[in-house]
Amino acid sequence: MAKNNMLAMVLAGGRGSRLKDLTNKVAKPAVAFGGKYKIIDFPLSNCANSGIDIVGVLTQYESILLNSYAGAGRIWGLDSKDSGVFILPPREKADSGLNVYRGTADAISQNIDFIDSYEPEYLLILSGDHIYKMNYDKMLDDHIANKADATIAVIEVPKKEASRFGIMNTANDGRIIEFEEKPAHPKSNLASMGIYIFSWKQLRKMLVADMNSKTSNHDFGKDIIPTMLNDGKALYAYKFKGYWKDVGTIDSLWEANMDLLEEGSELNLGDNSWKIYTEDATELPQFIGEDAEVKCAYITQGVQVHGKVEHSVLFTSSIVGAGAKVKDSVLMTGAVVGEGAKVTRALVADGVKIGDGAVVGSAKSDNILLVAHDIEEGGKYYG
């Protein structure tokens, strides 16, 4: 068990519908990122680096790949006799007859027996679909120092974007005095990151009461946190300074990949002091052809470039043909851009083939184009 007896639970059951075709067959946390990683590599690596030995991963939609990927725990060094990553699917049936988690709090409630078996003093709850590097041990230190019932990680967001998030309003000492879910007129710009530390005995009582409530949404943001505030519990904000992005849309997933290209970016995946672990790819090294031109690109194993690549991220085994031009784009695993084709401001899904001479995307587009199906030779696709 980790320092001060803390166990982690990763909420990885979201449908991820805003990622469109990328999550038709895989859960959002299993979506690829940054050339060779998966989104869930980030919270699980953070747990391993923070000394957390026991992690429950709560899965639900399209979870077969995610279950097999995360279940062993060996990627993150969580596979010894005293550590492990445990896959926890829902056990309670909805009206449809399917097993489901009714909300974020219900996901924890259905696994009280699992948590109790480790007798933790503290429970860390994480979203499984964010890109960031964070030391949870430091957050726990604050939780203990404040004698808090709950500590919620927050990050400052631009005020014009604050209405998209759950906002924490705090006193000067960091104590949370009000929580507003996506307020039209936010009073602060401290956005909840979906990262919580609770004192387990206190939370357990609340979850049991919540399970029996017929009016509850069984959700931390809508029910548990507001109830704790109303009951006068000690809730504190932990201000995170560093890179964090909710990659819930095509545009935000593209943006996070593009951030890898920024000089001095806080999202440094080559930083060995806080390593993000992932499955080793058994691929040949990248190949850059004699006539290729590469400018400001993030290129991983097995990639072949014979054309021109500018300000783009190329995932494992993607190919750019001779005379092709790829700019401001992400080519996911195994994507192929044919000879003479042009790809601009696009995110090309795994294994998609863009035919010779095709034109995909536009520099004038306000949004990033998701290309999730093959494009025929000479075809034009702008969404």
C-alpha positions in Angstrom: 0.0 0.0 0.0 1.2 3.5 -0.8 2.4 6.2 1.6 -0.1 6.9 4.3 -2.3 4.1 3.1 -3.8 5.6 0.0 -5.5 3.6 -2.8 -6.4 5.0 -6.2 -9.5 4.5 -8.3 -9.5 5.5 -12.0 -12.8 6.4 -13.6 -12.4 5.0 -17.1 -15.9 4.1 -18.1 -17.0 7.2 -20.1 -18.4 6.7 -23.6 -16.2 9.5 -25.1 -18.9 10.3 -27.7 -17.4 13.7 -28.6 -14.4 11.9 -30.0 -16.8 10.5 -32.6 -15.4 7.5 -34.6 -12.3 7.2 -32.5 -14.4 5.7 -29.6 -16.7 3.5 -31.7 -14.8 0.4 -30.8 -12.5 1.4 -28.0 -13.0 3.2 -24.7 -11.8 6.8 -24.5 -8.9 6.1 -22.1 -7.6 3.5 -24.7 -7.4 6.1 -27.5 -3.8 6.6 -28.7 -1.9 9.7 -28.0 1.5 11.3 -28.7 2.8 8.7 -31.2 2.9 5.6 -29.1 1.0 6.2 -25.9 -2.6 5.7 -24.7 -4.5 8.3 -22.7 -4.7 6.0 -19.6 -0.9 5.8 -19.5 -0.9 9.2 -17.9 -2.9 8.6 -14.7 -1.4 5.1 -14.3 2.1 6.4 -14.7 1.3 9.2 -12.3 0.2 6.6 -9.7 3.3 4.5 -10.2 5.6 7.6 -9.9 3.7 8.8 -6.8 4.3 5.5 -5.0 0.7 4.2 -5.2 0.7 0.5 -5.4 -3.0 -0.5 -5.7 -5.1 1.0 -8.5 -8.6 0.0 -9.5 -9.6 0.9 -13.1 -13.4 1.2 -13.4 -14.4 0.3 -17.0 -17.7 0.2 -18.8 -18.1 1.1 -22.6 -16.1 -0.8 -25.3 -13.7 -1.9 -22.6 -12.2 -5.1 -24.1 -9.0 -3.5 -25.4 -8.7 -1.3 -22.3 -9.1 -4.3 -20.0 -6.4 -6.4 -21.7 -4.0 -3.4 -21.9 -4.3 -2.2 -18.3 -5.1 -5.4 -16.5 -1.6 -6.8 -16.1 -0.1 -3.7 -14.6 3.3 -4.7 -15.7 3.8 -1.6 -18.0 3.7 0.7 -15.0 5.6 -1.7 -12.6 2.3 -2.5 -10.8 2.5 -6.2 -11.0 4.3 -7.4 -7.9 2.9 -9.4 -5.0 2.3 -6.1 -3.2 0.9 -4.0 -6.1 -1.6 -4.3 -8.9 -4.0 -2.8 -11.4 -7.4 -4.3 -11.0 -10.2 -4.0 -13.7 -13.5 -3.3 -12.1 -16.5 -3.4 -14.5 -20.0 -2.5 -13.2 -22.1 -5.1 -11.4 -25.5 -3.5 -10.9 -28.1 -3.8 -13.7 -30.0 -0.8 -15.1 -33.6 -1.0 -16.5 -32.1 -2.1 -19.7 -30.8 -5.2 -18.0 -27.2 -4.2 -18.7 -24.6 -3.7 -15.9 -23.8 0.0 -15.6 -22.3 2.6 -13.4 -25.1 5.2 -12.9 -22.6 8.0 -12.2 -19.1 8.7 -10.9 -20.1 8.3 -7.2 -22.0 5.1 -8.0 -18.9 3.7 -9.7 -17.1 4.0 -6.4 -20.1 2.8 -4.4 -20.3 -0.5 -6.4 -16.7 -1.2 -5.4 -16.8 -0.4 -1.7 -16.0 -4.1 -0.9 -12.9 -3.9 -3.1 -11.7 -0.7 -1.4 -12.5 -2.0 2.1 -10.4 -5.1 1.5 -7.3 -2.9 1.5 -8.4 -0.8 4.5 -7.1 2.5 3.1 -7.0 5.7 5.1 -7.3 7.8 2.0 -8.9 7.3 -1.4 -7.6 9.0 -4.6 -10.2 9.3 -7.4 -9.0 10.1 -10.9 -10.5 10.7 -14.3 -8.9 8.3 -16.8 -9.1 10.6 -19.8 -6.8 13.6 -19.2 -3.3 14.3 -20.3 -1.0 15.5 -17.5 1.9 14.7 -15.2 1.2 15.1 -11.5 2.6 14.0 -8.1 -0.3 12.8 -6.1 1.9 12.4 -3.0 2.3 16.2 -2.8 -1.5 16.6 -3.0 -1.9 14.1 -0.1 0.6 16.0 2.0 -1.7 19.1 1.6 -4.7 17.0 2.4 -3.2 15.8 5.7 -1.8 19.2 6.6 -5.2 20.8 6.2 -6.9 18.0 8.1 -9.3 18.0 5.1 -12.3 15.7 4.5 -11.7 16.1 0.8 -9.1 17.8 -1.4 -9.9 18.7 -5.0 -7.2 19.4 -7.5 -7.9 22.6 -9.5 -6.1 24.5 -12.3 -6.5 28.1 -13.4 -8.2 28.3 -16.8 -8.8 31.4 -18.9 -11.8 33.3 -17.5 -13.6 33.1 -20.9 -13.4 29.3 -20.7 -14.4 28.9 -17.0 -18.1 28.3 -17.8 -17.1 25.0 -19.4 -15.9 23.5 -16.1 -16.9 22.8 -12.5 -15.6 25.9 -10.7 -14.3 26.0 -7.1 -14.7 29.3 -5.2 -12.3 29.4 -2.3 -11.3 31.4 0.8 -7.8 32.9 1.2 -6.6 29.7 2.9 -7.7 27.5 0.0 -10.8 26.2 1.7 -13.6 25.7 -0.8 -16.7 27.7 0.1 -18.8 27.1 -3.0 -18.9 24.8 -6.0 -20.5 25.8 -9.3 -21.1 23.3 -12.1 -20.5 25.0 -15.4 -21.7 28.4 -14.2 -22.9 31.0 -16.8 -21.2 33.7 -14.8 -18.2 32.1 -13.0 -16.9 33.9 -9.8 -13.4 32.4 -10.2 -11.3 30.5 -12.8 -10.3 27.6 -10.6 -11.5 24.6 -12.6 -11.9 21.1 -11.1 -9.5 18.6 -12.7 -11.6 15.6 -11.7 -8.9 14.6 -9.2 -10.1 14.0 -5.6 -8.6 12.8 -2.3 -11.1 11.8 0.3 -10.7 10.5 3.8 -12.1 7.1 3.2 -14.2 6.5 6.3 -15.9 9.9 5.8 -16.6 9.2 2.1 -17.8 5.7 2.7 -20.6 6.9 4.9 -21.7 9.4 2.3 -21.6 6.8 -0.5 -23.8 4.5 1.5 -26.4 7.3 2.1 -26.2 8.3 -1.6 -26.8 4.7 -2.8 -30.1 4.7 -0.9 -31.3 8.1 -2.2 -33.9 8.0 -5.0 -33.3 11.6 -6.0 -29.5 11.5 -6.3 -27.6 11.5 -9.6 -25.0 9.5 -7.8 -22.3 11.9 -9.0 -19.4 13.6 -7.2 -20.0 17.0 -8.8 -23.8 17.0 -8.6 -24.3 15.2 -5.2 -21.3 14.3 -3.0 -19.3 17.5 -3.1 -22.4 19.8 -2.7 -23.6 17.7 0.2 -20.2 17.8 1.9 -20.2 21.6 1.6 -23.7 21.9 2.9 -22.7 19.7 5.9 -19.8 22.0 6.7 -17.1 19.5 5.9 -13.6 20.7 5.3 -13.0 20.8 1.5 -9.7 22.3 0.2 -8.5 23.2 -3.3 -5.1 21.9 -4.4 -3.7 24.3 -7.0 -1.9 22.4 -9.7 0.8 24.2 -11.6 1.7 22.3 -14.8 0.3 20.9 -18.0 -3.2 19.5 -18.0 -5.7 19.0 -20.8 -9.1 17.3 -21.0 -8.9 15.6 -24.4 -12.7 15.2 -24.8 -13.0 16.6 -28.3 -11.2 16.1 -31.6 -9.9 19.7 -31.4 -8.6 19.2 -27.9 -7.0 15.9 -28.7 -5.3 17.5 -31.7 -4.2 20.5 -29.6 -2.6 18.2 -26.9 -0.6 16.4 -29.7 0.5 19.7 -31.1 1.7 20.8 -27.7 4.4 18.2 -28.0 6.0 20.3 -30.7 6.3 23.4 -28.6 9.8 24.3 -27.4 10.0 24.0 -23.6 6.6 22.4 -23.4 5.6 21.2 -19.9 4.3 18.1 -21.6 7.8 16.6 -22.1 7.4 12.9 -22.8 11.2 12.4 -22.8 11.6 13.6 -19.2 13.0 10.6 -17.3 12.4 12.3 -13.9 8.7 11.7 -14.3 8.4 9.0 -16.9 5.2 8.2 -18.7 5.2 4.4 -19.2 3.6 2.6 -22.2 3.7 -0.7 -24.0 6.9 -1.2 -26.0 6.4 -1.1 -29.7 8.2 -3.8 -31.7 8.8 -1.7 -34.7 11.8 -0.7 -36.8 13.3 2.8 -36.3 11.8 5.7 -38.2 12.9 6.1 -41.9 13.3 9.5 -43.5 13.8 9.2 -47.3 16.4 11.1 -49.3 13.9 13.5 -50.8 11.8 14.0 -47.6 11.5 17.3 -45.9 10.7 17.4 -42.2 10.2 20.6 -40.2 9.0 20.7 -36.6 7.6 17.2 -36.3 7.2 14.5 -33.6 7.9 11.2 -35.3 7.9 7.8 -33.6 9.0 4.3 -34.3 8.2 2.6 -37.6 7.3 5.8 -39.4 8.3 6.3 -43.0 8.5 9.8 -44.5 9.1 10.2 -48.2 7.3 13.5 -48.7 7.0 16.8 -46.7 6.0 17.0 -43.1 5.6 20.2 -41.2 4.3 20.9 -37.7 2.8 17.5 -37.3 2.8 14.4 -35.1 3.2 11.0 -36.7 2.3 7.9 -34.7 3.8 4.4 -34.9 4.0 2.9 -38.4 2.4 5.8 -40.3 3.6 6.5 -43.8 3.9 9.7 -45.9 4.3 8.9 -49.5 6.6 10.6 -52.0 5.5 14.1 -53.0 2.8 14.1 -50.3 2.4 17.1 -47.9 1.3 16.8 -44.3 0.9 20.0 -42.3 -0.6 20.9 -38.9 -1.9 17.3 -38.7 -1.8 14.1 -36.6 -1.4 10.8 -38.3 -2.5 8.0 -35.9 -1.1 4.5 -35.8 -0.7 2.9 -39.3 -2.3 5.8 -41.2 -1.0 6.1 -44.8 -0.9 9.3 -46.9 -0.5 8.3 -50.6 1.9 9.9 -53.1 1.2 13.5 -53.9 -1.7 13.7 -51.4 -2.2 16.8 -49.2 -3.3 16.7 -45.5 -3.9 19.9 -43.6 -5.3 20.6 -40.1 -6.6 17.0 -39.8 -6.5 14.1 -37.4 -6.2 10.9 -39.4 -7.5 7.8 -37.5 -5.7 4.5 -37.0 -5.1 2.6 -40.3 -6.8 5.1 -42.5 -5.5 5.2 -46.1 -5.5 8.5 -48.0 -5.2 7.8 -51.7 -2.6 9.2 -54.1 -3.3 12.8 -55.1 -6.2 13.2 -52.6 -6.7 16.5 -50.8 -7.9 16.4 -47.1 -8.6 19.3 -44.8 -8.0 23.0 -45.2 -5.8 25.6 -43.6 -8.9 27.9 -43.4 -11.0 25.5 -41.4 -12.0 26.6 -37.9 -12.1 23.0 -36.6 -9.8 20.0 -36.9 -11.1 17.5 -39.4 -11.3 13.9 -38.3 -10.6 11.5 -41.1 -11.9 8.1 -40.0 -12.4 6.4 -43.4 -10.3 5.8 -46.4 -10.1 8.5 -49.1 -9.9 7.4 -52.7 -7.2 8.5 -55.1 -7.7 12.1 -56.2 -10.6 12.5 -53.7 -11.3 15.7 -51.8 -12.5 15.6 -48.2 -13.2 18.7 -46.1 -15.7 17.2 -43.7 
